[in-house]
Amino acid sequence: MHIAITGNIGAGKTTLAEMLAKHYGWEVFYEAVDGNPYLAPFYGDMKKWSFHLQVYFLNSRFEQVLKIINQDERTIIQDRTIYEDAYIFAQNLYDNGSMNETDFQTYRGLFNTIMKAISPPDLMIYLKADIPKLLSQIKKRNRDYEQNMDPEYLKSLNALYENFKHQYDHGKFIEIDVNHMDFVDKPEDFKLITDKLEKTINIGTQLKI
């Protein structure tokens, strides 16, 4: 089974993926953040590095999905999806002028080709978080290149995420509003999430006792 967590920067995707993996005995496939040579330069000059960064993420996500497709009967939980790369981040960079028309069309052509070779997740989990929540969690994790994150950048991404959730038709999709949740320190909040998952998909023997 392939489960994917989607959501804006700082929404809590990695933390939730790790908690669900521990709870159910799943395996996490992480976003390629550590070791990404374009990420820090990108936040310093988005126009210069936007195409490089998005192609890097697209390639790493494609490699992940191929591994997931070819895996055995294990359940994989993926931290961010290939759909977000194209429909959220690359689209936003094009919309705000940080990626030019030629680069964007080249990128979308590559993405469309990849789409013919892969399957969607069995379940998409969308973590909805407003700007104050995102900024608070970004500050807590203390990544140097994120500390001057523009709230307007996060706001534009959130708008695209809201469009994405209404247009996504590739499979099962659930939304979890995490604005007033603390699923790390409040077991009752984490249980709300697992209850919602178990009502949506048949986890069955994957459950840990």
C-alpha positions in Angstrom: 0.0 0.0 0.0 1.2 3.5 -0.8 0.1 6.4 1.4 1.3 9.9 0.9 1.2 13.0 3.0 0.8 16.4 1.4 0.8 19.9 2.8 2.6 23.2 2.9 6.1 23.8 4.3 6.0 23.3 8.0 2.6 21.6 8.1 4.0 18.6 9.9 4.3 16.0 7.1 7.6 14.4 8.2 6.7 14.2 11.8 3.3 12.7 11.1 4.8 10.2 8.6 7.3 9.1 11.3 4.6 8.7 13.9 2.3 6.7 11.6 5.2 4.5 10.5 6.1 3.7 14.1 2.4 3.1 15.1 1.6 0.8 12.2 5.0 -0.7 11.3 5.2 1.2 8.0 8.3 2.4 6.1 8.8 6.2 5.5 10.1 7.6 2.2 11.5 11.0 3.0 11.6 14.2 0.9 15.1 14.8 -0.5 15.9 17.9 1.6 19.2 16.9 3.2 21.9 16.8 0.6 19.9 18.8 -1.9 22.5 21.2 -3.5 19.9 23.6 -4.8 17.7 24.2 -1.7 19.7 26.8 0.2 20.8 28.8 -3.0 17.1 28.7 -4.2 15.9 30.7 -1.1 18.6 33.3 -1.9 17.8 33.7 -5.6 14.6 32.0 -6.7 14.7 33.1 -10.3 18.2 31.7 -10.8 17.6 28.3 -9.1 13.9 27.6 -9.5 14.2 25.3 -12.6 17.2 23.4 -11.1 15.5 22.9 -7.8 12.2 21.7 -9.3 13.9 19.2 -11.7 16.0 17.9 -8.8 12.8 17.3 -6.7 10.9 15.8 -9.7 13.7 13.4 -10.4 14.1 12.3 -6.7 10.3 11.9 -6.4 10.2 9.8 -9.6 12.9 7.5 -8.2 10.9 7.2 -5.0 7.7 6.3 -6.8 9.5 3.7 -8.9 10.8 2.1 -5.7 7.3 2.1 -4.2 5.8 0.5 -7.3 8.4 -2.3 -7.3 8.3 -2.9 -3.5 6.8 -6.0 -1.9 3.6 -6.0 0.2 5.0 -3.4 2.7 3.1 -0.2 3.3 5.0 2.8 2.3 4.2 6.3 3.6 5.7 9.1 1.5 6.6 12.5 2.8 5.3 14.9 0.0 4.3 13.8 -3.5 5.2 14.3 -7.1 1.9 16.0 -7.7 2.9 18.9 -5.4 6.1 19.4 -7.3 4.2 20.3 -10.4 0.8 21.6 -9.3 2.0 23.6 -6.3 5.7 24.5 -6.2 6.5 24.8 -9.9 3.2 26.4 -10.7 3.7 29.0 -7.9 7.2 29.8 -9.2 5.8 30.3 -12.7 2.9 32.4 -11.4 5.1 34.8 -9.5 7.7 35.2 -12.3 10.5 33.1 -10.7 10.3 30.5 -13.5 10.1 31.7 -17.1 7.8 30.3 -19.7 10.4 28.2 -21.5 11.6 26.5 -18.3 8.0 25.9 -17.0 6.9 24.3 -20.2 10.0 22.1 -20.3 9.3 21.1 -16.7 5.6 20.4 -17.3 6.5 18.3 -20.3 8.8 16.2 -18.2 6.2 15.9 -15.5 3.5 14.8 -18.0 5.8 12.1 -19.4 6.5 10.8 -15.9 2.8 10.6 -15.1 2.4 8.0 -17.9 4.8 5.7 -16.0 3.6 5.8 -12.4 0.5 5.1 -10.3 -1.1 7.4 -7.8 -1.0 6.7 -4.0 -3.7 4.5 -2.5 -4.4 7.4 -0.1 -3.5 11.0 0.0 -3.5 12.8 3.4 -3.6 16.6 3.2 -2.5 18.5 6.3 -4.2 21.9 6.2 -2.4 24.6 8.2 -2.8 28.4 8.2 0.2 30.8 8.0 0.7 31.3 11.8 0.9 27.6 12.3 3.3 27.1 9.5 5.6 29.9 10.6 5.6 28.6 14.2 6.6 25.1 13.1 9.2 26.4 10.6 10.8 28.4 13.5 10.8 25.3 15.8 12.7 23.1 13.3 15.3 25.8 12.8 16.6 25.2 9.3 18.8 28.1 8.5 17.6 28.6 4.9 14.0 28.7 6.1 14.2 31.3 8.9 13.5 34.3 6.7 10.5 32.6 4.9 8.2 35.2 3.4 4.6 34.7 4.7 3.3 35.8 1.3 5.2 32.9 -0.3 3.5 30.5 2.1 0.1 32.2 1.5 0.4 31.7 -2.3 1.3 28.0 -1.7 -1.7 27.5 0.6 -4.0 28.9 -2.1 -2.6 26.4 -4.6 -3.0 23.6 -2.1 -6.7 24.5 -1.7 -7.1 24.4 -5.5 -5.3 21.1 -5.6 -7.5 19.4 -3.0 -10.6 20.3 -5.0 -9.2 19.1 -8.3 -7.4 15.9 -7.2 -9.2 12.9 -8.6 -6.5 10.2 -8.7 -7.6 8.3 -5.6 -8.7 8.5 -2.0 -8.1 11.8 -0.4 -8.6 13.0 3.2 -8.0 16.4 4.8 -6.8 16.9 8.3 -6.9 20.4 9.7 -3.9 20.6 12.0 -4.3 24.3 13.0 -5.6 23.4 16.5 -3.9 20.0 16.8 -0.8 18.9 18.6 -0.5 15.3 17.5 3.0 15.1 18.9 2.3 15.8 22.5 -1.4 15.1 22.7 -2.2 11.4 22.1 -5.9 12.2 21.7 -5.1 14.3 18.6 -3.0 11.6 17.1 -5.9 9.1 17.7 -8.2 11.4 15.8 -5.9 11.1 12.8 -5.5 7.3 13.1 -9.3 6.9 13.5 -9.9 8.9 10.3 -7.3 6.8 8.4 -8.8 3.5 9.6 -12.3 4.6 8.5 -10.9 5.4 5.0 -8.6 2.5 4.2 -8.4 -1.1 5.3 -5.2 -1.2 7.3 -5.9 -4.7 8.5 -2.8 -6.8 9.4 -0.5 -3.7 9.2 -1.7 -2.7 12.6 0.8 -3.1 15.5 -0.5 -4.7 18.6 
